[in-house]
């Protein structure tokens, strides 16, 4: 059979008939996920053109904590942090120092890790005046991201498996990629930060925050 014949055959197939219940469920799904103006549950993947340099670091062996501190120390306008476990005092002190010199520092941290982990550095940041949001909307807010000066061409973004903890530096096998002078990567992560921040709860209101959804 020719390709043209195949095409005609495909068009001639009858469409399956949906029951009224299935049609109603489909209409409800469309209304929830966009046609009624609601925000979809996920953003499309982002492709970013290459620019600047990418620095890769690994533990054990590389001083990732020092690299993150250096990026924060170089901030001129803004530092945004997405954190899961955060007990690393060096990084906390660098964020507090940046806040003290007028850099806009904001942190979104995993709610359970913050409230239940001994020696979490997040309360220290909040006590120093750094705005903190707690994210309990997921089974785990498992991001480890630092965005420095995301609106500038010289922006730096740090991301990888590395939690902001001493164990990540001294005991674990971890990695980070540091994107230097790459505004596109920084803007993508900045938009992701703002999306999560909009649904998170300010730390001072943590007692009123809803419980995290159960794992499935």
C-alpha positions as CSV (number, residue, x, y, z in Angstrom):
1,X,0.0,0.0,0.0
2,X,1.3,3.5,-0.8
3,X,2.1,6.1,1.8
4,X,-1.0,8.0,0.6
5,X,-3.2,5.0,1.1
6,X,-1.9,4.5,4.6
7,X,-2.7,8.1,5.3
8,X,-6.3,7.7,4.1
9,X,-6.7,4.6,6.1
10,X,-5.5,6.3,9.3
11,X,-7.9,9.1,8.8
12,X,-10.8,6.7,8.3
13,X,-10.4,5.1,11.7
14,X,-13.4,5.9,14.0
15,X,-12.7,7.9,17.1
16,X,-13.4,6.1,20.4
17,X,-16.6,7.2,22.1
18,X,-16.0,8.5,25.7
19,X,-18.6,8.0,28.3
20,X,-20.1,11.1,29.9
21,X,-18.2,10.4,33.1
22,X,-14.9,10.3,31.2
23,X,-15.8,13.5,29.3
24,X,-16.5,15.2,32.5
25,X,-13.2,14.1,34.1
26,X,-11.3,15.3,31.0
27,X,-13.0,18.7,31.2
28,X,-12.2,19.0,34.8
29,X,-8.5,18.2,34.2
30,X,-8.3,20.8,31.5
31,X,-9.9,23.4,33.7
32,X,-7.5,22.6,36.6
33,X,-4.3,22.5,34.5
34,X,-4.6,25.7,32.4
35,X,-7.7,26.4,30.5
36,X,-9.3,28.0,33.5
37,X,-6.2,30.3,34.0
38,X,-4.6,28.2,36.7
39,X,-0.8,27.8,36.9
40,X,0.3,24.4,35.5
41,X,2.0,22.1,37.9
42,X,5.4,22.2,36.2
43,X,7.3,24.6,34.0
44,X,8.7,23.5,30.6
45,X,12.4,22.6,30.5
46,X,14.7,25.5,29.7
47,X,17.4,25.6,27.2
48,X,20.1,28.2,27.8
49,X,22.9,29.2,25.4
50,X,26.4,28.6,26.6
51,X,28.4,31.6,27.9
52,X,31.0,32.2,30.5
53,X,32.8,29.3,32.2
54,X,31.7,26.2,34.1
55,X,33.7,25.2,37.2
56,X,33.2,21.6,38.4
57,X,34.2,20.6,41.9
58,X,33.9,17.3,43.8
59,X,34.2,16.0,47.4
60,X,36.1,14.4,48.9
61,X,39.0,16.5,47.7
62,X,37.8,20.0,46.6
63,X,36.9,22.8,49.0
64,X,33.4,23.3,47.7
65,X,32.4,25.3,50.8
66,X,35.2,27.8,50.1
67,X,34.0,28.1,46.5
68,X,30.4,28.8,47.6
69,X,31.7,31.4,50.2
70,X,33.8,33.1,47.5
71,X,30.7,33.4,45.2
72,X,28.6,34.9,48.0
73,X,31.4,37.3,49.0
74,X,31.6,38.6,45.4
75,X,27.8,39.4,45.3
76,X,26.9,43.0,44.5
77,X,23.1,43.0,44.5
78,X,21.4,39.7,45.3
79,X,22.0,36.2,46.6
80,X,19.2,33.6,46.4
81,X,19.5,30.3,48.1
82,X,17.5,27.1,47.8
83,X,18.5,24.7,50.6
84,X,17.7,21.2,51.9
85,X,20.0,20.5,54.8
86,X,21.9,23.6,56.0
87,X,24.3,23.3,58.9
88,X,27.4,24.8,57.3
89,X,28.5,27.7,59.5
90,X,31.0,29.2,56.9
91,X,28.3,29.5,54.3
92,X,25.8,30.9,56.9
93,X,28.3,33.5,58.0
94,X,29.0,34.6,54.4
95,X,25.2,35.1,53.8
96,X,24.9,37.1,57.0
97,X,27.9,39.2,56.0
98,X,26.4,39.8,52.5
99,X,23.0,40.8,54.1
100,X,24.9,43.2,56.5
101,X,26.6,45.0,53.6
102,X,23.3,45.6,51.8
103,X,23.0,42.7,49.4
104,X,19.5,41.3,49.1
105,X,19.8,37.8,50.5
106,X,16.8,35.5,50.5
107,X,16.6,31.8,51.4
108,X,14.0,29.1,50.7
109,X,14.7,26.0,52.8
110,X,13.1,22.6,53.3
111,X,10.6,22.9,56.2
112,X,11.2,19.6,57.9
113,X,15.0,19.8,57.7
114,X,14.9,23.3,59.1
115,X,12.6,22.5,62.0
116,X,13.8,19.1,62.9
117,X,17.6,19.0,62.2
118,X,19.8,19.8,65.2
119,X,22.2,22.7,64.6
120,X,20.4,23.9,61.5
121,X,21.9,27.2,60.4
122,X,18.6,28.5,59.0
123,X,17.4,30.0,62.4
124,X,20.7,31.8,62.7
125,X,20.1,33.4,59.3
126,X,16.6,34.4,60.3
127,X,17.8,35.9,63.6
128,X,20.4,38.0,61.7
129,X,17.6,39.5,59.6
130,X,17.9,37.4,56.5
131,X,14.4,36.7,55.0
132,X,13.7,33.0,55.1
133,X,10.9,31.0,53.7
134,X,10.2,27.3,54.5
135,X,9.0,25.0,51.8
136,X,6.7,22.2,52.9
137,X,4.9,21.7,49.6
138,X,6.8,18.6,48.6
139,X,8.0,15.3,50.0
140,X,11.4,17.0,50.0
141,X,12.4,20.5,48.9
142,X,15.7,18.9,47.8
143,X,17.3,21.8,45.9
144,X,20.9,23.0,46.6
145,X,21.2,26.2,44.7
146,X,22.9,29.6,45.1
147,X,22.2,32.3,42.6
148,X,24.4,35.4,42.8
149,X,23.4,38.6,41.0
150,X,20.9,36.8,38.8
151,X,20.0,40.0,36.9
152,X,23.5,40.8,35.8
153,X,25.7,39.5,32.9
154,X,28.3,38.5,35.5
155,X,25.9,36.3,37.4
156,X,27.1,33.1,39.1
157,X,25.0,30.0,39.8
158,X,26.0,27.1,42.0
159,X,24.1,23.8,41.9
160,X,24.6,20.1,42.4
161,X,24.3,17.4,45.0
162,X,26.2,19.3,47.7
163,X,24.1,20.1,50.8
164,X,25.3,23.0,52.8
165,X,26.6,20.8,55.6
166,X,30.0,19.8,57.0
167,X,29.2,16.2,56.1
168,X,28.9,17.1,52.5
169,X,32.3,18.6,52.6
170,X,34.1,16.1,54.8
171,X,32.4,12.8,54.6
172,X,30.2,12.5,51.5
173,X,30.8,12.0,47.8
174,X,29.3,15.2,46.3
175,X,29.5,17.5,43.3
176,X,28.7,21.0,42.2
177,X,28.7,22.9,38.9
178,X,29.5,26.6,39.2
179,X,28.3,28.7,36.2
180,X,30.4,31.9,36.0
181,X,29.2,34.9,33.9
182,X,26.2,33.0,32.6
183,X,23.1,35.2,32.9
184,X,20.8,32.7,31.2
185,X,21.4,29.9,33.7
186,X,21.1,32.4,36.6
187,X,17.8,33.8,35.3
188,X,16.4,30.3,34.9
189,X,17.3,29.3,38.4
190,X,16.1,32.7,39.7
191,X,12.7,32.2,38.1
192,X,12.5,28.7,39.7
193,X,13.5,30.2,43.1
194,X,10.7,32.8,42.8
195,X,8.2,30.2,41.8
196,X,9.0,28.1,44.9
197,X,9.2,31.1,47.2
198,X,5.7,32.2,46.1
199,X,4.2,29.0,47.6
200,X,6.5,28.8,50.6
201,X,5.8,30.1,54.1
202,X,7.8,32.8,55.9
203,X,9.7,31.3,58.8
204,X,8.1,33.4,61.4
205,X,4.8,31.8,60.4
206,X,6.2,28.2,60.4
207,X,3.8,27.0,63.1
208,X,0.9,27.8,60.9
209,X,2.4,26.1,57.8
210,X,0.6,23.0,56.5
211,X,2.2,19.6,57.0
212,X,4.2,18.2,54.1
213,X,2.3,15.9,51.7
214,X,3.0,12.2,52.5
215,X,5.4,10.2,50.5
216,X,3.9,7.8,47.9
